[in-house]
Amino acid sequence: MSNPLLQAFFVGRAVAEVINERVEVALTDALSEIGKFDAEAREQLRQFTQEVIERANRAAEAANVGQTTTVGQEPVDLQANIDELRAEIALLRNELQRYRSSSV
């Protein structure tokens, strides 16, 4: 190549091709890393939520174990318990009134 202008053109074109290829490789690598990061972040989030749910289930089961100790006993009538407690409160009020009136 004796023409320096023609040689400069081809050198410039080769430089542009090499830069283009390197930018393409760098961009591809960067996108690949972003994809890996996204996949790892999603996996970590999935593991985190799974661990939270497992712990919540274990805590709920432990709470249920404490509540199910009455299994095998007769079912308790809540209204009857409330009525008995009200009767005891009324009896205690009467006793308090008698005590207060006798100490005056």
C-alpha positions as semicolon CSV with decimal commas, in nm:
position;residue;x (nm);y (nm);z (nm)
1;M;0,000;0,000;0,000
2;S;0,171;0,304;-0,121
3;N;-0,116;0,547;-0,074
4;P;-0,109;0,675;0,288
5;L;-0,468;0,798;0,266
6;L;-0,591;0,452;0,167
7;Q;-0,381;0,294;0,440
8;A;-0,526;0,536;0,699
9;F;-0,876;0,443;0,585
10;F;-0,814;0,070;0,635
11;V;-0,639;0,124;0,967
12;G;-0,930;0,337;1,087
13;R;-1,177;0,077;0,970
14;A;-0,984;-0,202;1,149
15;V;-0,969;0,007;1,466
16;A;-1,345;0,063;1,451
17;E;-1,410;-0,310;1,400
18;V;-1,185;-0,408;1,693
19;I;-1,342;-0,146;1,920
20;N;-1,689;-0,259;1,812
21;E;-1,606;-0,624;1,890
22;R;-1,458;-0,538;2,230
23;V;-1,756;-0,321;2,322
24;E;-1,986;-0,603;2,215
25;V;-1,798;-0,853;2,435
26;A;-1,793;-0,610;2,729
27;L;-2,165;-0,538;2,692
28;T;-2,246;-0,908;2,666
29;D;-2,039;-0,981;2,978
30;A;-2,205;-0,696;3,167
31;L;-2,554;-0,816;3,073
32;S;-2,455;-1,169;3,171
33;E;-2,340;-1,048;3,513
34;I;-2,660;-0,850;3,560
35;G;-2,860;-1,162;3,472
36;K;-2,661;-1,369;3,722
37;F;-2,707;-1,105;3,991
38;D;-3,082;-1,095;3,924
39;A;-3,109;-1,473;3,940
40;E;-2,909;-1,488;4,264
41;A;-3,116;-1,209;4,419
42;R;-3,438;-1,388;4,328
43;E;-3,306;-1,715;4,472
44;Q;-3,203;-1,544;4,795
45;L;-3,545;-1,379;4,820
46;R;-3,713;-1,715;4,762
47;Q;-3,499;-1,879;5,031
48;F;-3,569;-1,592;5,270
49;T;-3,945;-1,614;5,223
50;Q;-3,933;-1,993;5,255
51;E;-3,740;-1,967;5,584
52;V;-3,983;-1,705;5,717
53;I;-4,282;-1,923;5,629
54;E;-4,121;-2,231;5,786
55;R;-4,050;-2,042;6,109
56;A;-4,403;-1,902;6,116
57;N;-4,546;-2,251;6,065
58;R;-4,327;-2,391;6,344
59;A;-4,437;-2,112;6,578
60;A;-4,802;-2,171;6,489
61;E;-4,762;-2,543;6,550
62;A;-4,596;-2,477;6,885
63;A;-4,881;-2,245;6,980
64;N;-5,135;-2,506;6,873
65;V;-4,959;-2,772;7,081
66;G;-5,006;-2,554;7,387
67;Q;-5,375;-2,506;7,307
68;T;-5,450;-2,868;7,227
69;T;-5,361;-2,996;7,573
70;T;-5,732;-3,018;7,648
71;V;-5,776;-3,292;7,390
72;G;-5,943;-3,588;7,550
73;Q;-6,121;-3,378;7,812
74;E;-6,486;-3,290;7,792
75;P;-6,563;-2,974;7,600
76;V;-6,607;-2,673;7,826
77;D;-6,929;-2,471;7,812
78;L;-6,806;-2,113;7,799
79;Q;-7,141;-1,963;7,888
80;A;-7,161;-2,181;8,199
81;N;-6,811;-2,066;8,302
82;I;-6,909;-1,702;8,250
83;D;-7,226;-1,750;8,459
84;E;-7,026;-1,912;8,740
85;L;-6,773;-1,629;8,740
86;R;-7,052;-1,369;8,750
87;A;-7,210;-1,549;9,044
88;E;-6,878;-1,555;9,229
89;I;-6,827;-1,183;9,160
90;A;-7,176;-1,106;9,294
91;L;-7,104;-1,315;9,606
92;L;-6,774;-1,131;9,662
93;R;-6,947;-0,794;9,623
94;N;-7,201;-0,893;9,886
95;E;-6,928;-1,002;10,125
96;L;-6,737;-0,675;10,065
97;Q;-7,049;-0,470;10,134
98;R;-7,117;-0,664;10,457
99;Y;-6,757;-0,619;10,566
100;R;-6,762;-0,246;10,494
101;S;-7,095;-0,195;10,672
102;S;-6,983;-0,390;10,980
103;S;-6,656;-0,201;11,013
104;V;-6,825;0,144;11,012
